[in-house]
Amino acid sequence: MGKRPRERLREPGGQPGGQGGRILLGLCGPPGAGKSTQAAELTRILGPDTAIVVPMDGFHLATDLIRGTPLAERRGAIDTFDPGSYLSLLRRLRARDEDVVYAPSFRRGLEEPIAASIAIPRSIPVVITEGNYLLADAPAWRAIRGELDSVWYLEVSAAVRLPRLIGRHVEFGRGEADAAAFARGSDQSNADLIESTRQDADLIVVLRG
């Protein structure tokens, strides 16, 4: 039986080949696949002095910026992110020539990115970044993929993923019907795009629940 993903990351012989002594690992998958949960679990296992999570969601366009535009109804789609700034951050993390790099997070309760809310010290050797579009076939996203040592695709059945996603939307303020419509509409369109990139992952991690 093959090694589990977390074992692959912990063993020196199984690590993606980081440059400058730092590993940049990407976790990719459709909405509701469990990317944040798996990233947090990997970080817990590796320890806070070894690994830190930098979410792609920190590069959401702000609500005020897209309010009143068609993007507002499609928040979470690939064109509602700022890939250029995300790429710049990954390059700074790759260079590892600053004492501390500050990254944005995404606050679910506010549904907004929060600038400079994650501190990544130079000493941290593993940066885990998780997001939907790490394997997307578009110029800026291809460049983002090029900065990552490895990208793991998280696969989970729709029977697990959709109820989880609807529950999350309800938790953060949507009504039940609106949450279900958004999950089966905009979110599913995004999921279809993301699933089309599955074959480009370095590792496919099948999650049962």
C-alpha positions in Angstrom: 0.0 0.0 0.0 1.3 3.5 -0.9 2.2 6.1 1.6 -0.6 8.4 2.8 -0.1 12.1 1.6 0.9 13.4 5.1 3.5 10.6 5.3 4.9 11.6 1.8 5.3 15.2 3.0 7.0 14.3 6.3 9.6 11.9 4.8 12.6 13.7 3.3 12.7 11.2 0.4 9.1 11.7 -0.4 9.0 15.5 -0.2 8.5 17.7 -3.3 11.8 19.2 -4.2 11.7 22.7 -2.6 14.1 25.4 -3.8 16.1 27.3 -1.2 15.1 24.8 1.4 11.4 25.7 1.4 8.6 23.5 0.1 5.5 25.2 -1.5 2.7 22.7 -1.6 -0.6 23.3 -3.2 -3.9 21.7 -2.3 -6.5 22.0 -5.0 -10.1 20.8 -5.4 -13.7 22.0 -6.0 -15.6 24.0 -3.4 -16.5 21.9 -0.4 -13.7 19.3 -1.1 -12.1 19.9 2.3 -9.1 21.9 1.3 -8.9 24.1 4.4 -9.5 21.1 6.7 -6.8 19.0 5.1 -4.3 22.0 5.0 -5.0 22.6 8.7 -4.5 18.9 9.5 -1.2 18.7 7.6 0.0 21.8 9.5 -1.0 20.3 12.8 0.9 17.1 12.1 4.0 18.9 10.9 3.9 21.4 13.7 3.7 25.3 13.8 7.5 25.6 13.5 7.5 23.6 10.3 4.4 24.5 8.3 1.9 27.3 7.7 -1.2 27.7 5.6 -1.6 30.5 3.1 -5.1 30.4 1.4 -5.7 31.4 -2.1 -9.0 32.9 -0.8 -7.1 35.8 0.6 -7.0 37.0 -3.0 -10.7 37.3 -3.4 -11.7 40.7 -4.9 -13.3 42.8 -2.2 -17.1 42.9 -2.0 -17.2 46.7 -2.4 -15.2 46.4 -5.6 -17.6 44.0 -7.3 -20.9 45.2 -5.8 -23.3 46.1 -8.5 -21.4 44.2 -11.2 -22.0 40.7 -12.7 -19.1 39.4 -10.7 -21.1 39.8 -7.5 -23.4 37.0 -8.4 -20.5 34.8 -9.3 -18.2 35.3 -6.4 -15.8 32.5 -6.2 -15.4 32.2 -10.0 -11.9 32.3 -11.4 -12.3 35.9 -12.5 -13.2 37.1 -9.0 -9.6 36.6 -7.7 -6.4 38.6 -8.1 -3.9 36.0 -9.4 -1.2 38.6 -10.1 -0.9 39.5 -6.4 -1.1 35.8 -5.4 1.8 35.0 -7.8 3.8 37.9 -6.4 3.3 36.5 -2.9 4.4 33.0 -3.9 7.5 34.4 -5.5 8.4 36.2 -2.3 7.8 33.1 -0.3 10.0 31.1 -2.8 12.8 33.7 -2.6 12.9 33.4 1.2 15.0 36.5 1.5 12.8 38.5 3.9 12.6 38.0 7.7 8.8 37.9 7.6 6.4 37.9 4.7 2.8 39.0 5.4 -0.1 37.3 3.5 -3.8 37.9 3.4 -6.4 35.6 4.9 -10.1 35.3 4.2 -12.6 35.8 7.0 -15.7 33.7 6.4 -17.9 35.6 8.8 -17.2 38.8 6.9 -16.8 37.1 3.5 -13.8 39.4 2.9 -10.1 39.1 2.5 -8.1 40.6 5.4 -4.7 42.0 4.3 -1.4 41.2 6.1 -3.1 38.8 8.6 -0.8 35.9 8.2 2.9 36.2 9.2 5.3 33.7 7.5 8.7 33.9 9.1 11.8 33.0 7.0 12.4 30.0 9.3 9.2 28.1 8.2 10.3 25.4 5.7 6.8 24.3 4.4 4.1 26.6 3.1 0.8 25.0 2.2 -1.4 27.0 0.0 -4.9 25.8 -0.8 -7.4 26.9 -3.4 -9.7 26.1 -6.3 -7.7 27.1 -9.3 -4.1 26.1 -8.7 -4.1 23.9 -11.8 -6.2 26.2 -14.1 -5.0 26.6 -17.7 -4.7 30.3 -17.9 -1.5 32.4 -18.1 -1.4 33.8 -14.5 -2.5 30.5 -13.0 0.0 28.6 -15.0 2.7 30.8 -13.5 1.3 30.2 -10.0 1.5 26.5 -10.7 5.1 27.0 -11.7 6.0 28.4 -8.3 4.6 25.3 -6.5 6.7 22.2 -5.9 3.7 19.9 -5.9 -0.1 20.2 -6.2 -2.3 17.6 -4.7 -5.9 17.3 -5.9 -8.5 16.5 -3.3 -11.4 14.4 -4.6 -14.6 13.8 -2.7 -18.0 12.6 -4.0 -20.7 15.1 -4.8 -22.9 13.3 -2.2 -20.5 14.4 0.5 -19.4 17.7 -1.0 -22.7 19.4 -1.9 -24.4 19.0 1.6 -21.2 20.2 3.2 -21.1 23.2 0.9 -24.7 24.1 1.4 -24.2 23.9 5.1 -21.3 26.2 5.0 -23.3 28.8 3.0 -26.1 28.6 5.6 -23.7 28.9 8.4 -22.4 32.2 7.0 -25.7 33.8 6.3 -27.5 32.5 3.3 -31.0 31.1 3.6 -31.4 27.3 2.9 -32.9 27.7 -0.6 -30.4 30.4 -1.6 -27.5 28.3 -0.3 -28.7 25.3 -2.3 -29.2 27.3 -5.5 -25.8 28.9 -5.2 -24.1 25.6 -4.5 -25.8 23.9 -7.5 -25.4 26.9 -9.7 -22.3 29.2 -9.5 -20.4 26.8 -7.2 -21.1 23.8 -9.5 -19.9 25.8 -12.6 -16.6 26.4 -10.7 -16.4 22.8 -9.7 -16.8 21.6 -13.3 -13.9 23.8 -14.3 -11.7 22.7 -11.4 -12.5 19.0 -12.0 -11.3 19.4 -15.6 -7.8 20.1 -14.3 -7.7 17.0 -12.1 -5.4 15.1 -14.5 -2.6 17.7 -14.1 -2.2 17.1 -10.3 1.0 15.5 -9.0 -1.1 13.4 -6.6 -4.9 12.7 -6.3 -6.1 12.3 -2.8 -9.4 10.5 -2.5 -11.3 11.6 0.6 -14.2 9.4 1.9 -16.0 12.1 3.9 
